[in-house]
Amino acid sequence: MAAKIALEEKKEPSVLDNYLGENRVNTITALSLISLAVSLSLYHLYLSWAGLVDAYSFRTTHLSFVLVLVFLFKPLGRKSWKDPYNAWSIIDFLLIGVVIGTQIYILYDIEEFIFRGGNLNEWDIRIGTLMIIIVLEVTRRVVGWAMVLIAGFFLLHTAFSDHFFWIFYGPPSSWETIVDYLFMRENGIYGVPLMVMATYIFLFILFGAILMESGAGRFFINLALALTGARKGGPAKASILASTLMATISGAAVANVVVTGTFTIPLMKRIGYRPHFAGAVEACASSGGQIMPPVMGASAFIIAEFLSMPYLTVCLAAILPGLLYMFSIFIMVHYEAQKYDLPTLKKSELPSAKEELKNGGHLFLSVLVIIGLLAIGFTPMYAALWGIISVFVLSSFRKETRMTPIKIVKFLETGAMKALPVSIACACAGIVIGSIFVSGLGLKFTNLIIAIADGRLWVALLLTMVASLILGMGLVTVAVYITVAALVIPALEAMGVIPIAAHFFAFYFGLVSAITPPVALAAFAAAGIAESNPMKTGFTSFRLGFAKYILPFVFVFSPGLLFEGPWWEVLRAACATTLGILAITMTTEGFFYRSLNWYMRAFMVIPSVLLFVPQFEYNVIGAAICLVVMFVLRRQANSDKLSYA
């Protein structure tokens, strides 16, 4: 009997792992990082149980923790926090002192500080200036130069708009006004993005961390392989299922590629999938978690806050597009396996679904706890807290998943460390939003798009798509969405697009850059594992992930896909889009039970377009053409098999 394929999720060593597993490590920094990270996590857990302090104190304390952690974890002049201190370390310690001093300054008399908004004293301006510079510096270290340059541009524009041209020309704002809005008020650094991060997103990141530490990652991967591994194209289908399950928790496409791709890509190559195709499947599947509830790459919470609607409503709206995207990849890998007649894995090699459910299925109940609490009206913060508590309780049922003291410290530490990039991106996005608010550029941009579109919604959508794709090449998903939300979404809403469809449109195109060349980070990460050409893998990812480019246009014109409107419109949009994706997949893959020639592939574009049009009559015609063609092709394929036999 063949040896079973045993899969274990691979996790990056945490600071605690380095401290416990290496002798030559910077002990002082390690202990400081662990202590601060654990303290930050406990601070959030305590407040989610006992109730929040006033908003400004909460947000400033959260950011101060994060800034100090970044200065320790991403030091200046050293490759890693594990390296010995040098002369550059003095700057980091000075910056840490400034952060701590600023926090004391704010909290010493918080009411007086808030009431000074609009009437700053000299110290407010000096400290506010330092805090803006510090946020830009930590953004450079954690997120990258792209976001720093974008935030810097909007800052300079606000201060010197009389030196700009075109729509950027306008009256300049004084530095005191800029500091007032970005530092003293809740419009800038401590605005909505950071509020949502500190209130909701952090706890869900903690929930993902404790799930992974309890062994849920291994359970997801093994269960996916057990369910699909023996089918045609099984390893690729297992990759889609496992990556979706993992990414709904982690919300990070590149990180998910590294975790699941390490196992799924070699298995795909083993049964005959070409290396670049195997890498593209993993990249597309891993990026799919960003559009699947419950976490959606942390953006679901910000969308809900901007729209002033329940978080659960946003999750409900995301379900159909997310499932359709995964369906499109699933169909394409199935066609690829059929086209090249790839073999299947033997059941004797695969994990047992029954055993996997027995060993780890109880952990998934914690996800149901969160969904249930949200469904009956509890806040996301409360639901996430009880989700974390439920993992503690459920994991104790089996020795393999039980949370030991080391695991508890590790989940508290890794959860806080994973929150650093999102927190910093949200703080820096606050600079962008605040600057746009002060300068009035958002209104100008909205008017420009409306003028260029001249009543043609499709032109406005294309402009939004291009802007989002360009921003997405250098920014994390949350930052892209927030920036586009401030600049472009008002124009779409002014042209009649319902708010949730406008926000989802910007959100989708902000994240497809992960699989869109020339900067397809998820595809490039997968190419490294697959040992394939990065650009070839990127372009294959672009082809496999085509649904992400089509669906935003579909749900703008057919909001029923987002559960907006009467039930028959939801049903029409769901059925027509599903069949439309199946039809367009025949064009991109050139296969349906048999290989298709070029003119048949071109012809299938016609029913695809008819099915995507938001009118019932066109959908019926498109469905009729599509079903007839599929029936004929299947009959021909069966005839060919009989003739060959």
C-alpha positions in Angstrom: 0.0 0.0 0.0 1.3 3.5 -0.9 2.3 5.7 2.0 -0.3 8.3 2.9 0.4 11.9 2.0 0.7 13.6 5.4 0.4 17.3 5.2 1.3 19.8 7.9 0.9 23.6 7.6 4.2 25.4 7.6 4.3 28.6 9.7 7.0 31.3 9.8 9.0 31.1 13.1 7.6 33.6 15.5 9.7 35.8 17.8 9.0 33.2 20.6 10.2 30.4 18.3 13.5 32.3 17.6 13.9 33.0 21.3 13.3 29.4 22.4 15.1 27.7 19.4 18.2 29.8 18.9 21.1 30.5 21.2 22.5 33.5 19.3 19.5 35.8 19.3 19.1 39.4 20.6 17.5 38.4 23.9 16.6 41.9 25.1 14.8 42.7 21.8 13.1 39.3 21.7 11.7 39.6 25.3 10.7 43.2 24.6 8.8 42.2 21.4 7.1 39.2 23.1 6.1 41.2 26.1 4.8 44.2 24.1 3.0 41.9 21.5 1.3 39.8 24.2 0.4 43.0 26.2 -1.2 44.5 23.1 -3.3 41.4 22.5 -4.4 41.2 26.1 -5.2 44.9 26.1 -7.7 44.3 23.2 -9.1 41.1 24.7 -9.7 42.9 28.0 -11.4 45.9 26.4 -13.6 43.7 24.2 -14.8 42.0 27.4 -15.0 45.0 29.8 -15.9 47.7 27.3 -14.0 50.3 25.4 -12.4 53.4 26.9 -13.1 56.7 25.1 -12.4 56.4 21.3 -9.4 58.7 21.1 -7.6 57.1 24.0 -8.2 53.6 22.6 -7.0 54.5 19.1 -3.9 56.4 20.3 -2.9 53.6 22.7 -3.3 51.0 20.0 -1.1 52.9 17.5 1.5 53.6 20.2 1.9 49.9 20.9 2.1 49.2 17.2 4.7 52.0 16.5 7.0 50.7 19.3 6.7 47.2 18.0 7.7 48.3 14.5 10.8 50.1 15.7 11.9 47.0 17.5 10.9 44.4 14.9 12.0 46.4 11.8 15.1 48.2 13.1 17.0 50.9 11.2 20.5 50.0 9.9 20.1 46.2 10.7 18.8 43.4 8.5 16.8 41.9 11.4 15.8 42.4 15.0 18.1 39.4 15.8 21.2 41.3 14.8 23.3 43.1 17.4 22.6 46.8 18.2 24.7 49.4 16.3 24.9 53.2 16.1 21.7 53.4 14.1 19.8 51.8 17.1 20.1 55.1 18.9 17.6 56.6 16.4 15.1 53.8 17.0 15.3 54.3 20.8 14.8 58.1 20.4 11.8 57.4 18.2 10.4 55.0 20.7 10.9 57.7 23.4 9.0 60.2 21.1 6.1 57.8 20.7 5.8 57.1 24.5 6.2 60.8 25.2 3.4 61.7 22.7 1.1 59.1 24.2 1.7 60.6 27.7 1.1 64.1 26.3 -2.2 63.0 24.8 -3.5 61.0 27.8 -2.3 63.5 30.5 -5.5 65.6 30.0 -7.4 63.9 27.2 -10.4 66.1 27.4 -8.4 69.3 27.2 -6.4 67.9 24.3 -9.5 67.1 22.3 -11.1 70.5 23.1 -8.0 72.2 21.7 -9.0 70.9 18.2 -9.2 74.0 15.9 -7.1 76.1 18.3 -3.7 74.4 18.5 -0.8 75.6 20.7 2.9 75.4 19.7 3.4 72.0 21.4 0.4 70.5 19.6 1.9 71.5 16.2 5.4 70.2 17.1 4.2 66.9 18.4 1.7 66.5 15.6 4.4 67.1 13.0 6.6 64.5 14.7 3.8 61.9 14.7 3.1 62.4 11.0 6.7 61.9 10.2 6.9 58.8 12.4 3.8 57.3 10.8 5.4 57.8 7.3 8.7 56.3 8.5 7.1 53.1 10.0 5.0 52.9 6.8 8.2 52.8 4.8 9.6 50.0 7.0 6.5 47.8 7.0 4.4 48.6 3.9 6.9 50.1 1.5 7.9 53.2 -0.3 4.8 53.2 -2.6 2.4 54.1 0.2 4.8 56.7 1.7 5.1 58.4 -1.7 1.3 58.5 -2.2 0.7 59.9 1.3 3.5 62.4 0.8 2.0 63.5 -2.5 -1.3 64.3 -0.9 0.3 66.0 2.1 2.4 68.3 -0.2 -0.6 68.9 -2.4 -2.7 70.1 0.6 0.1 72.4 1.8 1.1 73.8 -1.6 -1.9 73.3 -3.9 -1.4 76.8 -5.4 1.8 75.4 -7.0 0.0 72.5 -8.7 -1.9 72.5 -12.0 -5.2 71.2 -13.5 -7.6 69.8 -10.9 -4.8 69.8 -8.3 -4.7 73.6 -8.3 -6.4 75.3 -5.4 -5.9 77.4 -2.3 -3.1 76.0 0.0 -3.8 75.0 3.6 -1.6 76.1 6.6 0.5 73.5 8.3 -1.5 74.2 11.5 -4.7 73.3 9.7 -3.1 70.1 8.3 -1.8 69.0 11.8 -5.2 69.9 13.3 -7.0 67.5 11.0 -4.4 64.7 10.8 -3.4 64.6 14.5 -5.9 66.4 16.7 -9.1 65.2 15.2 -10.6 61.9 14.2 -10.4 62.6 10.5 -6.7 61.7 9.9 -4.3 59.3 11.5 -6.8 58.3 14.2 -9.7 58.2 11.8 -12.1 55.5 10.6 -9.5 53.1 9.1 -7.5 52.9 12.4 -10.7 52.8 14.4 -12.0 49.8 12.5 -8.6 48.1 12.7 -8.4 48.6 16.5 -12.0 47.7 17.2 -12.8 44.8 14.9 -10.0 43.6 12.7 -7.4 43.1 15.4 -9.6 40.6 17.2 -10.3 38.7 14.0 -6.5 38.5 13.3 -6.2 37.1 16.8 -8.9 34.6 16.1 -7.0 33.5 13.0 -3.8 33.2 15.0 -5.3 30.9 17.7 -7.0 28.8 15.0 -3.7 28.2 13.3 -1.9 27.6 16.5 -4.5 24.9 17.5 -3.9 23.0 14.2 -6.8 24.3 12.1 -4.4 24.9 9.2 -3.4 21.3 9.0 -7.1 20.3 9.3 -8.1 22.5 6.3 -5.4 21.2 4.1 -5.9 17.5 4.9 -9.7 17.7 4.7 -9.5 19.4 1.3 -7.1 16.8 0.0 -9.3 14.0 1.4 -12.4 15.3 -0.3 -11.0 16.1 -3.7 -7.6 14.4 -4.1 -8.9 11.3 -5.7 -11.0 13.2 -8.3 -9.8 14.4 -11.8 -7.4 17.2 -11.1 -7.7 16.4 -7.4 -4.6 18.2 -6.1 -5.6 21.4 -7.9 -9.1 21.2 -6.6 -7.7 20.5 -3.1 -5.5 23.6 -3.5 -8.6 25.7 -4.3 -10.6 24.4 -1.3 -7.7 24.5 1.2 -6.5 27.9 0.1 -10.0 29.3 0.3 -10.5 28.0 3.8 -7.1 29.2 5.0 -7.3 32.6 3.3 -10.8 33.4 4.7 -9.0 33.4 8.1 -5.6 34.9 7.2 -6.8 37.2 4.5 -3.3 37.5 3.1 -2.8 36.1 -0.5 1.0 35.8 -0.5 1.3 34.3 3.0 -1.4 31.8 2.1 0.5 30.8 -1.1 3.6 30.0 1.0 1.5 28.0 3.6 -0.6 25.8 1.3 1.4 26.0 -1.9 4.3 24.2 -0.3 2.2 21.1 -0.4 -0.4 21.6 -3.2 2.0 22.8 -6.0 4.3 19.7 -5.8 1.2 17.5 -5.8 -0.2 19.2 -8.9 3.1 18.9 -10.7 3.3 15.2 -9.7 0.1 14.3 -11.5 1.1 16.3 -14.6 0.0 19.9 -14.3 2.5 22.2 -15.9 4.6 24.1 -13.3 3.4 27.6 -14.3 -0.2 26.4 -14.3 0.2 24.8 -10.8 1.6 28.0 -9.5 -1.2 30.1 -11.1 -3.9 27.9 -9.5 -2.4 28.3 -6.1 -2.0 32.1 -6.6 -5.6 32.5 -7.7 -7.0 30.3 -5.0 -5.0 32.0 -2.3 -6.1 35.5 -3.4 -9.7 34.2 -3.4 -9.8 34.3 0.4 -9.7 38.1 0.2 -13.2 38.2 -1.3 -14.7 35.4 0.8 -16.3 36.1 4.2 -15.8 36.3 7.1 -12.6 38.4 7.0 -12.1 39.4 3.4 -8.6 40.7 4.0 -9.8 42.9 6.8 -11.7 45.2 4.3 -15.2 43.9 5.1 -15.1 45.8 8.4 -14.0 49.1 6.8 -16.7 48.7 4.0 -19.3 48.2 6.7 -18.1 51.3 8.6 -18.1 53.5 5.5 -21.5 52.3 4.5 -22.9 52.4 8.1 -24.4 49.0 7.7 -24.1 45.7 9.7 -20.9 43.7 9.1 -23.0 40.6 8.4 -24.8 42.5 5.5 -21.4 43.1 3.9 -20.5 39.4 4.3 -23.8 38.3 2.8 -23.2 40.5 -0.2 -19.8 39.0 -0.7 -20.9 35.4 -0.7 -22.2 34.9 -4.3 -19.3 36.8 -6.1 -16.8 34.9 -3.9 -18.3 31.5 -4.7 -18.6 32.3 -8.4 -14.9 33.2 -8.5 -13.8 29.9 -6.8 -16.3 28.1 -9.2 -14.6 29.6 -12.2 -11.1 28.4 -11.1 -12.5 25.0 -10.1 -14.0 24.5 -13.6 -10.8 25.6 -15.3 -8.5 23.2 -13.5 -11.1 20.4 -14.2 -11.0 21.2 -18.0 -7.2 21.3 -17.8 -7.1 17.9 -16.2 -9.5 16.5 -18.9 -7.6 18.2 -21.7 -4.3 16.5 -20.8 -5.9 13.4 -19.4 -4.1 13.8 -16.1 -4.1 10.8 -13.7 -5.7 10.9 -10.2 -4.1 10.2 -6.8 -5.0 6.8 -5.2 -7.3 6.9 -2.2 -4.8 4.9 -0.3 -2.4 7.8 -0.6 -4.8 10.4 0.8 -5.9 11.4 4.3 -9.2 10.0 5.5 -12.0 12.6 5.6 -13.6 10.8 8.5 -10.3 10.8 10.5 -9.6 14.4 9.7 -13.1 15.5 10.8 -12.6 13.4 14.0 -9.2 14.9 14.7 -9.8 18.6 13.8 -13.5 19.1 12.8 -14.4 20.4 16.3 -12.2 23.5 15.7 -14.4 24.6 12.8 -17.3 25.0 15.3 -15.6 28.2 16.5 -16.3 29.7 13.0 -20.0 28.8 13.4 -20.0 30.5 16.8 -18.9 33.7 15.2 -21.4 33.4 12.4 -24.2 32.6 14.8 -23.5 35.5 17.1 -23.3 37.9 14.2 -26.6 36.5 12.8 -28.5 37.2 16.0 -27.2 40.8 16.2 -24.1 40.9 18.3 -21.2 43.2 17.3 -18.2 41.8 15.4 -16.0 42.6 18.4 -18.2 40.5 20.8 -18.4 37.7 18.2 -14.7 37.6 17.6 -14.0 37.5 21.4 -16.3 34.5 21.9 -14.8 32.9 18.8 -11.4 33.1 20.5 -12.9 31.7 23.7 -14.6 28.9 21.9 -11.3 27.8 20.3 -9.8 27.5 23.8 -12.7 25.4 24.9 -12.9 23.2 21.8 -9.2 22.7 21.4 -9.1 21.2 24.9 -11.2 18.2 23.7 -8.2 16.6 22.0 -4.6 16.4 23.1 -3.3 17.2 19.6 -5.1 20.6 19.5 -5.0 21.6 23.2 -3.6 25.1 23.9 -0.5 24.8 26.1 1.0 27.8 27.8 3.6 28.1 25.1 0.9 28.0 22.4 -1.1 30.6 24.2 1.8 33.0 24.4 2.7 32.3 20.8 -0.8 33.0 19.5 -1.0 36.3 21.4 2.4 37.3 20.0 1.8 36.2 16.4 -1.6 37.8 16.3 -0.2 41.1 17.4 2.7 40.9 15.0 0.4 40.0 12.0 -1.6 43.1 12.8 1.3 45.5 12.4 1.1 45.9 8.6 -2.6 46.4 8.6 -2.5 48.9 11.5 0.3 50.9 9.9 -1.5 50.9 6.5 -4.7 52.2 8.2 -2.8 55.0 10.0 -1.1 56.1 6.8 -4.4 55.8 4.9 -5.7 58.2 7.5 -3.1 60.8 6.3 -4.3 60.3 2.7 -8.0 60.7 3.7 -7.4 63.7 5.9 -5.3 65.4 3.3 -8.0 64.9 0.6 -10.6 66.2 3.0 -8.7 69.4 3.8 -7.7 70.1 0.2 -11.1 69.3 -1.2 -9.4 67.1 -3.9 -12.0 64.3 -3.5 -14.8 66.5 -4.7 -12.7 67.8 -7.7 -11.8 64.2 -8.6 -15.5 63.2 -8.5 -16.5 66.1 -10.7 -13.7 65.2 -13.2 -14.7 61.6 -13.5 -18.4 62.6 -14.0 -17.3 65.1 -16.7 -15.1 62.7 -18.6 -17.7 59.9 -18.4 -20.3 62.3 -19.7 -23.1 60.1 -18.4 -21.5 56.9 -19.6 -21.2 54.7 -16.6 -18.9 52.1 -18.3 -16.3 54.9 -18.8 -16.4 55.8 -15.1 -16.0 52.2 -14.2 -13.0 51.7 -16.5 -11.4 54.8 -15.0 -12.0 53.4 -11.5 -10.6 50.0 -12.6 -7.4 51.5 -14.0 -6.9 53.7 -10.9 -7.4 50.8 -8.6 -5.1 48.5 -10.5 -2.3 51.1 -10.5 -2.6 51.8 -6.8 -2.8 48.0 -6.1 0.7 47.5 -7.6 2.2 49.2 -4.6 -0.3 49.2 -1.8 -2.0 46.6 0.4 -5.6 45.9 -0.3 -7.0 47.9 2.6 -5.0 51.0 1.6 -6.1 50.8 -2.1 -9.7 50.4 -1.1 -9.6 53.4 1.3 -7.8 55.6 -1.2 -10.2 54.8 -4.0 -13.2 55.1 -1.7 -12.1 58.7 -0.9 -11.4 59.7 -4.5 -13.6 57.7 -6.9 -16.6 56.0 -5.2 -18.5 59.3 -4.8 -18.5 59.7 -8.6 -19.9 56.2 -9.1 -22.6 56.8 -6.6 -23.4 60.1 -8.2 -23.9 58.2 -11.5 -26.5 55.9 -10.0 -24.4 52.9 -8.7 -25.8 51.7 -5.4 -23.3 52.3 -2.6 -22.4 48.7 -1.8 -21.8 47.9 -5.4 -19.6 51.0 -5.8 -17.5 50.0 -2.7 -17.2 46.4 -3.8 -16.1 47.5 -7.3 -13.2 49.5 -5.9 -12.4 46.7 -3.4 -12.2 44.0 -6.1 -9.9 45.9 -8.4 -7.8 46.9 -5.5 -6.8 43.3 -4.8 -6.6 41.8 -8.3 -3.1 43.2 -8.6 -1.9 40.1 -6.7 -2.5 38.1 -9.8 -2.1 40.8 -12.5 1.3 41.3 -14.2 3.7 43.1 -14.0 3.4 43.2 -10.2 1.6 39.9 -9.4 3.1 39.2 -6.0 0.9 36.1 -5.2 1.8 34.6 -8.6 5.5 35.4 -8.2 5.5 33.7 -4.8 3.8 30.6 -6.3 6.3 30.6 -9.2 9.1 30.3 -6.7 7.6 27.2 -5.2 6.6 25.8 -8.6 10.1 26.6 -10.1 8.4 28.2 -13.0 8.9 31.4 -15.0 7.4 34.2 -12.8 5.9 36.2 -15.7 4.5 33.1 -17.4 2.9 32.2 -14.0 1.6 35.7 -13.7 -0.1 35.8 -17.1 -1.6 32.3 -16.4 -2.9 33.6 -13.1 -4.4 36.6 -15.0 -6.2 34.1 -17.3 -7.4 31.7 -14.5 -8.6 34.6 -12.3 -10.6 36.3 -15.1 -13.8 36.2 -13.0 -12.3 38.8 -10.7 -12.2 41.2 -13.6 -15.7 40.4 -14.9 -17.7 40.1 -11.6 -17.3 43.7 -10.5 -18.9 45.0 -13.8 -21.6 42.4 -13.4 -22.7 43.3 -9.9 -22.7 47.0 -10.7 -25.3 46.4 -13.4 -26.9 43.4 -11.6 -26.8 44.2 -7.9 -28.9 41.1 -7.3 -25.6 39.3 -7.2 -24.9 41.2 -4.0 -28.4 40.2 -2.6 -29.8 43.6 -3.4 -33.3 43.8 -4.8 -36.2 41.3 -5.0 -35.5 37.5 -4.7 -36.2 36.9 -8.4 -33.5 39.4 -9.4 -31.1 37.7 -7.1 -32.0 34.3 -8.7 -31.7 35.7 -12.2 -28.3 37.3 -11.5 -26.9 34.2 -9.8 -28.1 31.7 -12.5 -27.1 33.9 -15.5 -23.7 34.8 -14.1 -22.9 31.1 -13.2 -23.8 30.0 -16.7 -22.0 33.0 -18.2 -18.8 32.1 -16.3 -19.1 28.5 -17.5 -19.4 29.7 -21.1 -16.5 32.2 -21.0 -14.4 29.5 -19.4 -14.9 27.4 -22.6 -13.4 30.3 -24.5 -10.4 30.8 -22.2 -9.6 27.1 -21.8 -10.7 25.9 -25.3 -12.2 22.7 -23.9 -15.6 21.2 -23.1 -15.5 17.4 -23.2 -13.3 17.9 -26.2 -10.8 20.5 -27.5 -12.5 23.5 -29.2 -11.3 25.1 -32.4 -10.7 28.9 -32.6 -14.0 29.8 -34.2 -16.0 27.8 -31.6 -14.1 29.5 -28.8 -14.8 32.9 -30.4 -18.5 32.0 -30.8 -18.9 31.2 -27.1 -18.2 34.9 -26.3 -21.6 35.7 -27.7 -23.7 33.7 -25.2 -21.3 34.8 -22.4 -22.0 38.5 -23.1 -25.8 37.8 -23.3 -25.7 36.1 -20.0 -23.9 39.0 -18.3 -26.3 41.6 -19.6 -28.8 42.5 -16.8 -31.9 41.7 -18.8 -34.0 38.5 -18.5 -34.7 38.3 -22.3 -31.0 38.4 -23.2 -30.2 35.9 -20.5 -32.7 33.4 -21.9 -31.3 33.7 -25.4 -27.7 33.4 -24.1 -28.7 30.4 -21.9 -30.4 28.6 -24.8 -27.4 29.1 -27.1 -25.0 28.0 -24.4 -26.9 24.8 -23.4 -27.4 23.8 -27.1 -23.7 24.1 -27.8 -22.8 22.2 -24.6 -25.2 19.4 -25.5 -23.8 19.1 -29.1 -20.2 19.1 -27.8 -20.9 16.4 -25.3 -22.7 14.3 -28.0 -19.7 14.7 -30.3 -17.3 13.8 -27.5 -19.2 10.6 -26.7 -19.4 9.8 -30.4 -15.6 10.2 -30.7 -15.1 7.8 -27.8 -17.4 5.2 -29.3 -15.6 5.5 -32.7 -12.2 5.2 -31.0 -13.4 2.1 -29.1 
